[in-house]
Amino acid sequence: MEALKERANLLRQSLEKSQVTTEKMMAAFNTFDRRRSTLDAAIRPIQENMPDITRCHENVSKSLKRTEVIVSQFDRIREVEVVIFKGPSEDLDGFTEAMDQLLRISRFFNSRKSYKTSESTLLHVNRLLDDATKMAETEFKKMLTALSKPLDPASLFDCLPHKAKTYAMLTSDLDDPSNSSSKDETEIDTMQGEHAYILPTLISARYIPQLHNLAVRLVLLGHHMQCLYIYRDARANALQQSLYRLGVQNIGKDELQKMQWESIQTKIPNWIEMMQICVKVLFAGERKLCDEVLEGIEKSFLDRCFMEATSSSLATLLSFGEAVVKIKMSPDKLFKLLDVYETMCEFQPEMETMFVSNERNELMQWFFVRTRLVTVSAEILLGFQELVVKDSTNVFPDGSVHPLSSYTMNYLKFLLDYQEALTQLLLEYKTREQEEGLQFGPLILRILQALQSNVETKSKQYKDQGQSHLFLMNNIHYMVTSVRKTEVAKELLGDDWIQRQRRVVQLNANQYRRVSWAKVLESVSSQGLLLSSGGSSNTMENAVSTASKDAIRERFKSFNTQFEELYHRQCLWKVHEPELCESVRLSVAELLIPAYRSFIQRFGPMVENSKSKYVKYSPEDIERMLGELFEGKAPGQEKS
């Protein structure tokens, strides 16, 4: 019980303490409620303004960041000033980077003109940019001028294809097959590459990036024209000096008028070679350099820089072409003109690719020279046809091939060598009367027809009709032979033309034989010698008895006289082509000798007592003498 009492007392005491604690907590809660109400009343306005306070804080943070950016721009300006004032000579890469920094700073303040410091800062930055640009111009000019040096002729000729060297290597392989087996593919590729042109190094590759950086900044800062002038002056001078070292000089108008054809034609082969070097090497190398230095810049500006740099050199090169096309026209000048025309045709695609321009002013001189070449060459060719038609030179006494025939056929042979060029040239040739170009094949045919017509006219100058036909035979045969010797001519004119002309040759040969030897054949004909005796007179005895001995003697005398006259005359005639000459002699012999032999056999016995007087020549003598015809010399005279 005592223990229970103690526990009850302890429990009572605990409850009393708990009650006291509870009362105190209630009193505290009552106090807290009052304070919370006061605090809520105090905090409520702050809570209401919290969004504004937050926005204010954010604005302050942003302002601080903007201030830091602006301050950093001023820091960069101070850093850039140091680099700009040092100039580009010490550190070109650093200098161009400083220019880029200034451009970025300028764009920064241009986009924030509301700042109070923007205007003054922009003025300062722009002054720095102006100073930097002037320094960049000076440096660009100094570098480009110093690096733009003329090339020596030896290095330019080394850029041409080494065809001779390649040919020597290939022929050595043919001589020694073991060499070819030892060559690997790399060496073969190298040999093939020797057929290509090599572009020269106009400026060392190590300087190209620096020149490019300066040029790009100049253009970016609006100094297009300054960049253009600097590039033009430096590169144009180097190109002109390179041409001068090659021997290419500008021909002035006064000098142009004084130049004689003899002087011009000796220089044409050299000029063609210079054209090859200029177009394939110098201009192509200059285009590559321009593309590298001005890479990334607007193409129209790049093209203009190239054309400005090369236009004076092109004009110098073409001044000789102008001299060529202003010559007085004559047939012998055509082939040199065609050499120039072929060269210009070959290089024109590359010229049009390199010299790109809307107005194409830089190529006007090129097109002028080519157009004049077409006109002059076509007019010479058409004029040659007229010259053939109108040629009035006399024939030779020997009736041989006329100089007009040999000159014309040789001329046509050269024309055929230029068939491709002439075909293109005639198609380009236009006149007010001729809207469509001419065709090469028909023009050649017309020249041949003109020659044949002229030869037929000239044949009438001979009083002897036989010689007239022999002259025609000679000349037309020469035309046919000349055509047959040239495959191009055979293909162009066709077998029909050749066969027609060969028939004309044969016809004139037959006419010559008929006209020249008709009377001689009549002298050894039995017609008129055998008189009717009322019976059969087919036997030799009857023939002799019924024939008039005086008439037979006259026949022998007539034969001797006419044959000797023809023999002495026709020995002086000339059939130049040996096979034709032998053919004509044989045709005469086949006609004359059998008739003469038969005449002697039938009527020789009637003049047997004075045979040596009337039968002066045996058939063998006649055959030998006919073999001496058409040698162009008197009988017994040695050949010259």
C-alpha positions as CSV (number, residue, x, y, z in Angstrom):
1,M,0.0,0.0,0.0
2,E,2.9,2.3,0.8
3,A,4.3,1.7,-2.5
4,L,1.1,2.5,-4.2
5,K,0.7,5.7,-2.3
6,E,4.2,6.8,-3.4
7,R,3.3,6.1,-7.0
8,A,0.1,8.0,-6.7
9,N,1.9,11.0,-5.2
10,L,4.4,10.9,-8.0
11,L,1.6,10.7,-10.6
12,R,-0.2,13.6,-9.0
13,Q,2.9,15.7,-9.0
14,S,3.6,14.9,-12.7
15,L,0.1,15.9,-13.6
16,E,0.4,19.2,-11.7
17,K,3.6,19.9,-13.6
18,S,2.0,19.1,-16.9
19,Q,-0.9,21.4,-16.1
20,V,1.5,24.2,-15.3
21,T,3.4,23.5,-18.5
22,T,0.2,23.4,-20.5
23,E,-0.9,26.7,-19.0
24,K,2.4,28.2,-19.9
25,M,2.3,26.9,-23.5
26,M,-1.2,28.2,-23.9
27,A,-0.1,31.6,-22.6
28,A,2.9,31.4,-25.1
29,F,0.6,30.4,-28.0
30,N,-1.7,33.3,-27.2
31,T,1.4,35.6,-27.3
32,F,2.6,34.0,-30.7
33,D,-0.8,34.5,-32.2
34,R,-0.7,38.1,-31.3
35,R,2.8,38.4,-32.7
36,R,1.9,36.5,-35.9
37,S,-1.0,38.8,-36.5
38,T,1.4,41.7,-36.1
39,L,4.1,40.1,-38.3
40,D,1.5,39.2,-41.0
41,A,0.4,42.8,-41.0
42,A,4.0,43.9,-41.4
43,I,5.0,41.3,-44.1
44,R,1.8,41.7,-46.2
45,P,3.1,44.9,-48.0
46,I,6.5,43.3,-48.6
47,Q,4.8,40.2,-50.2
48,E,2.7,42.5,-52.3
49,N,5.9,44.2,-53.6
50,M,7.9,41.1,-54.1
51,P,7.5,40.8,-57.9
52,D,8.8,44.3,-58.3
53,I,11.7,43.6,-56.0
54,T,12.5,40.5,-58.0
55,R,12.4,42.4,-61.3
56,C,14.5,45.1,-59.8
57,H,17.1,42.5,-58.8
58,E,17.1,40.9,-62.2
59,N,17.5,44.3,-63.8
60,V,20.4,45.1,-61.6
61,S,22.0,41.8,-62.5
62,K,21.5,42.4,-66.2
63,S,22.8,45.9,-65.9
64,L,25.9,44.6,-64.2
65,K,26.4,42.1,-67.0
66,R,26.0,44.7,-69.7
67,T,28.3,47.0,-68.0
68,E,30.9,44.2,-67.9
69,V,30.4,43.6,-71.7
70,I,30.8,47.3,-72.4
71,V,33.8,47.5,-70.1
72,S,35.3,44.5,-71.9
73,Q,34.8,46.3,-75.3
74,F,36.8,49.3,-74.0
75,D,39.4,46.8,-72.8
76,R,39.6,45.3,-76.2
77,I,39.9,48.8,-77.8
78,R,42.9,49.5,-75.6
79,E,44.5,46.2,-76.6
80,V,43.8,46.7,-80.3
81,E,45.2,50.2,-80.3
82,V,48.5,48.8,-79.2
83,V,48.6,46.3,-82.1
84,I,47.4,48.8,-84.7
85,F,49.9,51.4,-83.7
86,K,52.7,48.9,-84.1
87,G,51.6,48.4,-87.7
88,P,51.5,45.2,-89.9
89,S,55.2,44.8,-90.5
90,E,56.0,43.1,-87.2
91,D,53.0,40.8,-86.9
92,L,50.8,40.7,-89.9
93,D,48.5,38.0,-88.6
94,G,48.1,39.9,-85.3
95,F,47.4,43.1,-87.2
96,T,44.7,41.6,-89.4
97,E,43.1,40.0,-86.3
98,A,43.2,43.4,-84.6
99,M,41.3,44.8,-87.7
100,D,38.7,42.1,-87.3
101,Q,38.4,43.0,-83.6
102,L,37.8,46.6,-84.5
103,L,35.1,45.6,-87.0
104,R,33.4,43.5,-84.3
105,I,33.6,46.4,-81.9
106,S,32.2,48.8,-84.5
107,R,29.3,46.5,-85.2
108,F,28.7,46.2,-81.4
109,F,28.4,49.9,-80.8
110,N,26.5,50.5,-84.1
111,S,23.8,48.1,-82.7
112,R,23.7,50.0,-79.4
113,K,23.6,53.6,-80.4
114,S,21.3,54.4,-77.5
115,Y,24.3,54.2,-75.2
116,K,25.6,57.6,-74.2
117,T,29.2,56.5,-75.1
118,S,28.4,54.8,-78.4
119,E,28.8,57.8,-80.6
120,S,32.2,58.9,-79.2
121,T,33.4,55.4,-79.1
122,L,32.4,54.7,-82.7
123,L,34.3,57.8,-83.8
124,H,37.4,56.6,-82.1
125,V,37.0,53.0,-83.5
126,N,36.4,54.3,-87.0
127,R,39.5,56.5,-86.8
128,L,41.4,53.4,-85.8
129,L,39.9,51.5,-88.6
130,D,40.9,54.2,-91.1
131,D,44.4,54.2,-89.9
132,A,44.5,50.4,-90.0
133,T,43.1,50.3,-93.5
134,K,45.7,52.8,-94.8
135,M,48.4,50.7,-93.1
136,A,46.9,47.6,-94.7
137,E,46.9,49.3,-98.1
138,T,50.5,50.3,-97.8
139,E,51.5,46.8,-96.6
140,F,49.5,45.1,-99.4
141,K,51.1,47.3,-102.0
142,K,54.6,46.9,-100.6
143,M,54.3,43.1,-100.4
144,L,52.6,42.6,-103.8
145,T,55.0,44.9,-105.6
146,A,58.0,43.3,-104.0
147,L,56.7,39.8,-104.8
148,S,55.5,40.6,-108.4
149,K,58.7,39.9,-110.3
150,P,58.9,39.1,-114.1
151,L,59.7,35.6,-115.1
152,D,62.7,34.7,-117.2
153,P,62.1,33.1,-120.6
154,A,63.8,29.8,-119.6
155,S,61.4,29.2,-116.8
156,L,58.4,29.9,-119.1
157,F,59.6,27.5,-121.8
158,D,60.1,24.9,-119.1
159,C,56.3,25.1,-118.5
160,L,55.6,24.0,-122.0
161,P,54.9,20.2,-122.7
162,H,58.2,18.3,-123.1
163,K,57.1,16.4,-126.1
164,A,60.6,15.9,-127.5
165,K,61.8,14.4,-124.2
166,T,58.8,12.1,-124.0
167,Y,59.2,11.0,-127.6
168,A,62.9,10.1,-127.0
169,M,61.9,8.0,-124.0
170,L,59.2,6.2,-125.9
171,T,61.5,5.5,-128.9
172,S,64.2,4.2,-126.6
173,D,61.7,1.6,-125.3
174,L,61.0,0.5,-128.9
175,D,64.8,0.1,-129.5
176,D,65.3,-1.8,-126.3
177,P,62.1,-3.7,-125.1
178,S,63.8,-4.5,-121.8
179,N,63.6,-0.8,-120.8
180,S,59.8,-0.8,-121.0
181,S,59.4,-3.8,-118.7
182,S,61.4,-2.0,-116.0
183,K,59.2,1.1,-116.0
184,D,56.6,1.3,-113.3
185,E,53.2,3.0,-113.5
186,T,54.5,6.1,-111.7
187,E,57.1,6.7,-114.4
188,I,54.5,6.2,-117.2
189,D,52.2,8.7,-115.5
190,T,55.1,11.1,-115.3
191,M,55.7,10.7,-119.0
192,Q,52.1,11.4,-119.8
193,G,52.1,14.4,-117.5
194,E,54.9,15.9,-119.6
195,H,52.4,16.5,-122.4
196,A,50.6,18.9,-120.0
197,Y,51.3,22.6,-119.4
198,I,52.8,23.5,-116.0
199,L,51.6,26.7,-114.4
200,P,54.5,28.9,-113.2
201,T,54.9,30.0,-109.6
202,L,54.2,33.7,-109.9
203,I,54.3,34.3,-106.1
204,S,55.6,31.9,-103.4
205,A,52.8,30.0,-101.7
206,R,54.0,31.1,-98.3
207,Y,52.9,34.7,-99.0
208,I,49.5,33.9,-100.6
209,P,47.6,33.7,-97.2
210,Q,49.0,37.0,-96.1
211,L,48.1,38.8,-99.3
212,H,44.7,37.2,-99.2
213,N,44.1,38.4,-95.6
214,L,45.0,42.0,-96.5
215,A,43.0,42.0,-99.7
216,V,39.9,40.6,-98.0
217,R,40.0,43.3,-95.3
218,L,40.5,46.0,-97.8
219,V,37.4,44.9,-99.7
220,L,35.4,44.3,-96.5
221,L,36.2,47.9,-95.4
222,G,35.0,49.3,-98.7
223,H,38.4,49.9,-100.3
224,H,37.5,47.9,-103.4
225,M,39.1,50.4,-105.9
226,Q,42.3,50.8,-103.9
227,C,42.7,47.1,-103.8
228,L,42.0,46.9,-107.5
229,Y,44.5,49.6,-108.4
230,I,47.2,48.1,-106.3
231,Y,46.7,44.6,-107.7
232,R,46.5,45.9,-111.3
233,D,49.6,48.0,-111.1
234,A,51.8,45.3,-109.5
235,R,50.7,42.4,-111.6
236,A,50.3,44.2,-114.9
237,N,53.9,45.5,-114.6
238,A,55.2,42.0,-113.9
239,L,53.4,40.6,-116.8
240,Q,54.5,43.3,-119.2
241,Q,58.1,42.8,-118.1
242,S,57.8,39.0,-118.7
243,L,56.5,39.7,-122.2
244,Y,59.3,42.1,-122.8
245,R,61.9,39.5,-121.8
246,L,60.2,37.1,-124.2
247,G,60.7,39.7,-127.0
248,V,57.0,40.6,-127.2
249,Q,56.6,44.4,-127.6
250,N,53.7,46.6,-128.3
251,I,53.4,47.8,-131.9
252,G,52.2,51.3,-132.3
253,K,49.9,52.5,-135.0
254,D,52.7,54.3,-136.9
255,E,54.9,51.3,-136.7
256,L,52.0,49.1,-137.7
257,Q,51.5,51.1,-140.9
258,K,55.1,50.8,-141.9
259,M,55.5,47.0,-141.3
260,Q,56.2,45.1,-144.5
261,W,54.8,41.6,-145.1
262,E,58.3,40.1,-145.3
263,S,59.0,41.3,-141.8
264,I,55.6,40.1,-140.5
265,Q,55.7,36.6,-141.9
266,T,59.1,35.9,-140.4
267,K,57.8,36.8,-137.0
268,I,54.5,34.8,-137.2
269,P,55.9,31.4,-136.0
270,N,57.6,33.2,-133.0
271,W,54.3,35.1,-132.3
272,I,52.3,31.8,-132.3
273,E,54.7,30.4,-129.7
274,M,54.4,33.5,-127.6
275,M,50.6,33.2,-127.8
276,Q,50.9,29.7,-126.5
277,I,53.1,30.8,-123.6
278,C,50.9,33.8,-122.8
279,V,47.6,32.0,-122.9
280,K,48.6,28.5,-121.5
281,V,51.2,29.7,-119.0
282,L,51.2,33.4,-118.1
283,F,47.5,34.2,-118.3
284,A,46.5,30.8,-116.8
285,G,49.0,31.3,-114.0
286,E,47.8,34.8,-113.4
287,R,44.2,33.6,-113.2
288,K,45.2,31.0,-110.6
289,L,47.1,33.6,-108.6
290,C,44.1,36.0,-108.7
291,D,41.7,33.3,-107.6
292,E,44.0,32.4,-104.6
293,V,44.7,36.0,-103.5
294,L,41.1,37.2,-103.8
295,E,39.4,34.0,-102.8
296,G,36.0,34.5,-101.1
297,I,35.6,38.0,-102.6
298,E,32.7,38.6,-105.0
299,K,33.5,36.9,-108.3
300,S,32.7,40.0,-110.4
301,F,35.3,41.9,-108.5
302,L,37.8,39.0,-108.8
303,D,37.2,38.8,-112.5
304,R,37.8,42.5,-112.9
305,C,41.0,42.4,-111.0
306,F,42.3,39.7,-113.3
307,M,41.2,41.5,-116.5
308,E,42.7,44.8,-115.3
309,A,46.0,43.1,-114.6
310,T,46.2,41.3,-117.9
311,S,44.5,43.7,-120.4
312,S,47.6,45.6,-121.3
313,S,49.6,42.4,-121.9
314,L,46.8,41.1,-124.0
315,A,46.8,44.3,-126.0
316,T,50.5,44.1,-126.5
317,L,50.2,40.5,-127.7
318,L,47.4,41.3,-130.1
319,S,49.0,44.4,-131.5
320,F,51.0,42.1,-133.8
321,G,47.8,40.3,-134.7
322,E,46.4,43.6,-135.9
323,A,49.5,44.0,-138.1
324,V,48.9,40.6,-139.6
325,V,45.2,41.3,-140.6
326,K,45.9,44.7,-142.1
327,I,48.2,43.4,-144.8
328,K,47.5,43.8,-148.5
329,M,45.8,40.7,-149.7
330,S,47.5,38.1,-152.0
331,P,47.2,34.3,-152.3
332,D,50.7,33.6,-150.9
333,K,49.8,35.2,-147.6
334,L,46.8,33.0,-146.9
335,F,48.6,30.1,-145.2
336,K,50.4,32.3,-142.6
337,L,47.0,33.9,-141.9
338,L,45.6,30.4,-141.4
339,D,48.4,29.6,-138.9
340,V,47.3,32.6,-136.9
341,Y,43.6,31.7,-137.2
342,E,44.2,28.1,-136.0
343,T,46.1,29.4,-133.0
344,M,43.3,31.8,-132.1
345,C,40.7,29.1,-132.5
346,E,42.7,26.8,-130.3
347,F,43.0,29.3,-127.5
348,Q,39.7,31.1,-127.7
349,P,37.7,28.7,-125.3
350,E,40.3,29.3,-122.6
351,M,40.4,33.0,-123.3
352,E,36.6,33.2,-122.9
353,T,36.8,31.2,-119.7
354,M,39.5,33.4,-118.2
355,F,38.3,36.8,-119.5
356,V,34.8,36.7,-118.1
357,S,32.9,40.0,-118.3
358,N,29.4,41.2,-119.0
359,E,30.6,43.5,-121.7
360,R,33.6,41.5,-122.7
361,N,35.5,44.7,-123.5
362,E,38.8,43.0,-122.7
363,L,38.3,40.5,-125.6
364,M,37.1,43.1,-128.1
365,Q,40.6,43.3,-129.6
366,W,40.8,39.5,-129.7
367,F,37.4,39.2,-131.5
368,F,38.4,42.0,-133.9
369,V,41.6,40.2,-134.9
370,R,39.8,36.9,-135.4
371,T,37.0,38.5,-137.3
372,R,39.4,40.2,-139.6
373,L,41.3,37.0,-140.1
374,V,38.1,35.3,-141.2
375,T,37.3,38.1,-143.6
376,V,40.7,38.6,-145.1
377,S,41.4,34.8,-145.5
378,A,38.0,34.2,-147.1
379,E,38.4,37.1,-149.5
380,I,41.9,35.9,-150.4
381,L,40.5,32.4,-151.1
382,L,37.6,33.8,-153.2
383,G,40.0,36.1,-154.9
384,F,42.3,33.2,-155.8
385,Q,39.4,31.6,-157.7
386,E,39.0,34.8,-159.6
387,L,42.8,35.0,-160.3
388,V,42.6,31.5,-161.8
389,V,39.7,32.4,-164.0
390,K,41.3,35.6,-165.2
391,D,44.9,34.4,-165.6
392,S,46.1,35.4,-169.1
393,T,49.7,34.3,-169.1
394,N,50.8,32.7,-172.4
395,V,51.3,28.9,-172.9
396,F,54.8,27.4,-173.4
397,P,55.9,26.3,-176.9
398,D,56.4,22.8,-175.6
399,G,52.8,22.3,-174.7
400,S,53.7,21.1,-171.2
401,V,52.0,21.7,-167.9
402,H,51.3,25.4,-167.5
403,P,52.6,27.2,-164.5
404,L,49.0,28.1,-163.6
405,S,48.2,24.4,-163.3
406,S,51.2,23.6,-161.1
407,Y,50.7,26.7,-159.0
408,T,47.0,26.1,-158.5
409,M,47.3,22.4,-157.7
410,N,50.1,23.0,-155.2
411,Y,48.0,25.8,-153.7
412,L,45.1,23.4,-153.4
413,K,47.3,20.9,-151.7
414,F,48.2,23.4,-149.0
415,L,44.5,24.3,-148.7
416,L,43.7,20.7,-148.0
417,D,46.3,20.6,-145.3
418,Y,44.2,23.4,-143.6
419,Q,40.9,21.7,-144.3
420,E,39.6,21.8,-140.8
421,A,40.6,25.4,-140.2
422,L,39.2,26.5,-143.6
423,T,36.0,24.7,-143.1
424,Q,35.4,26.5,-139.8
425,L,36.6,29.8,-141.2
426,L,34.3,29.7,-144.3
427,L,31.3,28.8,-142.1
428,E,32.1,32.0,-140.0
429,Y,32.5,34.1,-143.1
430,K,29.3,36.2,-143.7
431,T,28.6,39.0,-146.1
432,R,25.5,41.1,-146.8
433,E,25.0,39.0,-149.9
434,Q,25.9,35.7,-148.3
435,E,23.9,35.1,-145.1
436,E,25.1,31.5,-144.8
437,G,28.8,30.6,-144.6
438,L,30.6,29.0,-147.6
439,Q,31.4,25.3,-147.8
440,F,35.0,24.1,-148.3
441,G,34.4,21.2,-150.7
442,P,32.3,23.0,-153.3
443,L,34.8,25.9,-153.2
444,I,37.7,23.6,-154.0
445,L,35.6,22.1,-156.8
446,R,34.9,25.5,-158.2
447,I,38.6,26.4,-158.2
448,L,39.4,23.2,-160.2
449,Q,36.6,24.0,-162.6
450,A,38.0,27.5,-163.0
451,L,41.4,26.0,-163.7
452,Q,40.1,23.5,-166.3
453,S,38.1,26.3,-168.0
454,N,41.2,28.5,-168.2
455,V,43.4,25.7,-169.5
456,E,40.8,25.0,-172.2
457,T,41.0,28.7,-173.2
458,K,44.8,28.7,-173.2
459,S,44.8,25.6,-175.4
460,K,43.4,27.8,-178.2
461,Q,46.6,29.8,-178.3
462,Y,48.3,26.9,-180.1
463,K,47.9,26.9,-183.9
464,D,48.5,23.2,-184.1
465,Q,45.4,21.4,-183.0
466,G,47.3,18.4,-182.1
467,Q,49.5,20.4,-179.7
468,S,46.3,22.0,-178.3
469,H,44.9,18.6,-177.4
470,L,48.3,17.5,-176.1
471,F,48.4,20.6,-173.9
472,L,44.9,19.8,-172.5
473,M,45.9,16.2,-171.9
474,N,49.0,17.3,-170.0
475,N,47.3,19.8,-167.8
476,I,44.2,17.8,-166.9
477,H,46.3,14.7,-166.3
478,Y,48.4,16.8,-164.0
479,M,45.2,17.8,-162.1
480,V,44.0,14.2,-161.8
481,T,47.4,13.0,-160.7
482,S,47.7,15.7,-158.0
483,V,44.3,14.8,-156.7
484,R,45.0,11.1,-156.6
485,K,48.2,11.7,-154.7
486,T,46.3,13.2,-151.8
487,E,43.9,11.1,-149.8
488,V,42.0,14.1,-148.5
489,A,41.4,15.4,-152.1
490,K,40.3,12.0,-153.2
491,E,37.7,11.8,-150.4
492,L,36.6,15.4,-151.0
493,L,36.1,15.2,-154.7
494,G,35.2,11.5,-155.0
495,D,36.0,8.8,-157.6
496,D,33.4,10.1,-160.0
497,W,35.3,13.4,-160.5
498,I,38.5,11.4,-161.0
499,Q,37.0,9.1,-163.5
500,R,35.4,11.9,-165.5
501,Q,38.7,13.8,-165.7
502,R,40.5,10.6,-166.8
503,R,38.1,10.2,-169.6
504,V,38.8,13.8,-170.6
505,V,42.5,13.0,-170.6
506,Q,42.0,10.0,-172.8
507,L,39.7,11.9,-175.1
508,N,42.3,14.6,-175.7
509,A,45.0,11.9,-176.2
510,N,42.9,10.3,-178.9
511,Q,42.2,13.7,-180.5
512,Y,45.9,14.5,-180.5
513,R,46.7,11.2,-182.2
514,R,43.9,11.6,-184.8
515,V,44.6,15.3,-185.6
516,S,48.4,15.0,-185.7
517,W,48.9,11.8,-187.5
518,A,45.9,11.6,-189.8
519,K,47.8,12.9,-192.9
520,V,50.8,10.7,-192.2
521,L,48.5,7.7,-192.0
522,E,46.9,8.7,-195.3
523,S,50.3,8.7,-196.9
524,V,50.8,5.0,-196.1
525,S,47.2,4.0,-197.0
526,S,46.5,1.9,-200.1
527,Q,43.4,3.9,-200.8
528,G,43.6,5.5,-204.2
529,L,46.6,3.5,-205.3
530,L,44.9,0.3,-206.4
531,L,43.3,0.9,-209.8
532,S,40.5,-1.3,-211.1
533,S,41.6,-3.7,-213.9
534,G,38.3,-5.4,-214.6
535,G,39.2,-8.5,-212.7
536,S,40.5,-9.6,-209.4
537,S,43.4,-7.4,-208.2
538,N,43.9,-8.8,-204.7
539,T,47.3,-10.3,-205.4
540,M,50.5,-8.4,-205.1
541,E,51.2,-8.7,-208.8
542,N,47.9,-7.2,-209.7
543,A,48.4,-4.4,-207.2
544,V,51.8,-3.6,-208.6
545,S,50.6,-3.8,-212.2
546,T,47.6,-1.7,-211.6
547,A,49.1,0.9,-209.3
548,S,50.7,4.1,-210.5
549,K,54.4,3.9,-209.7
550,D,54.5,7.7,-209.6
551,A,51.7,7.8,-207.1
552,I,53.5,5.3,-204.9
553,R,56.7,7.3,-205.1
554,E,54.8,10.4,-204.1
555,R,53.2,8.6,-201.2
556,F,56.7,7.5,-199.9
557,K,58.0,11.1,-200.3
558,S,54.9,12.5,-198.6
559,F,55.3,10.1,-195.7
560,N,58.9,10.9,-195.3
561,T,58.3,14.7,-195.4
562,Q,55.3,14.7,-193.1
563,F,56.8,12.2,-190.6
564,E,60.1,14.1,-190.4
565,E,58.2,17.4,-189.9
566,L,56.1,15.9,-187.1
567,Y,59.1,14.1,-185.6
568,H,61.3,17.3,-185.4
569,R,58.3,19.3,-184.2
570,Q,57.0,16.9,-181.6
571,C,60.4,16.1,-180.2
572,L,60.3,19.6,-178.9
573,W,56.9,19.1,-177.3
574,K,56.8,17.9,-173.7
575,V,54.8,15.3,-171.8
576,H,56.1,15.6,-168.3
577,E,54.7,12.5,-166.7
578,P,56.8,9.5,-167.9
579,E,53.9,6.9,-167.9
580,L,51.6,9.2,-169.8
581,C,54.4,10.0,-172.2
582,E,55.1,6.3,-172.9
583,S,51.4,5.7,-173.2
584,V,51.0,8.3,-175.9
585,R,54.1,7.2,-177.8
586,L,52.8,3.6,-177.8
587,S,49.4,4.6,-179.0
588,V,50.9,6.4,-182.0
589,A,53.3,3.5,-182.7
590,E,50.4,1.0,-182.5
591,L,48.5,3.0,-185.1
592,L,51.4,4.0,-187.4
593,I,53.9,1.2,-187.5
594,P,51.6,-1.6,-188.6
595,A,50.2,0.6,-191.4
596,Y,53.7,1.7,-192.5
597,R,55.0,-1.9,-192.4
598,S,52.0,-3.1,-194.5
599,F,52.6,-0.3,-197.0
600,I,56.2,-1.1,-197.5
601,Q,55.4,-4.8,-197.9
602,R,52.8,-4.1,-200.6
603,F,54.4,-1.2,-202.5
604,G,58.0,-1.3,-201.6
605,P,58.9,-3.6,-204.6
606,M,57.7,-0.9,-207.1
607,V,60.4,1.5,-205.9
608,E,63.0,-1.2,-205.3
609,N,65.6,0.2,-207.8
610,S,65.6,3.5,-205.8
611,K,64.5,2.2,-202.5
612,S,66.9,4.2,-200.4
613,K,65.6,7.4,-201.9
614,Y,62.0,6.7,-201.2
615,V,61.9,4.2,-198.4
616,K,64.2,6.1,-196.0
617,Y,63.0,4.5,-192.8
618,S,62.4,1.0,-191.7
619,P,59.5,0.2,-189.3
620,E,62.2,-0.2,-186.6
621,D,63.5,3.3,-187.4
622,I,60.0,4.7,-187.1
623,E,59.6,2.9,-183.7
624,R,62.9,4.3,-182.5
625,M,62.1,7.8,-183.6
626,L,58.6,7.7,-182.0
627,G,60.4,6.8,-178.8
628,E,62.1,10.2,-178.9
629,L,59.0,12.3,-179.1
630,F,57.9,14.6,-176.2
631,E,61.3,15.0,-174.7
632,G,61.2,18.8,-175.0
633,K,64.5,18.9,-177.0
634,A,65.6,18.7,-180.6
635,P,66.6,15.3,-182.0
636,G,70.2,14.5,-180.9
637,Q,70.2,17.2,-178.3
638,E,71.2,16.1,-174.8
639,K,68.7,16.5,-172.0
640,S,69.3,19.6,-169.9
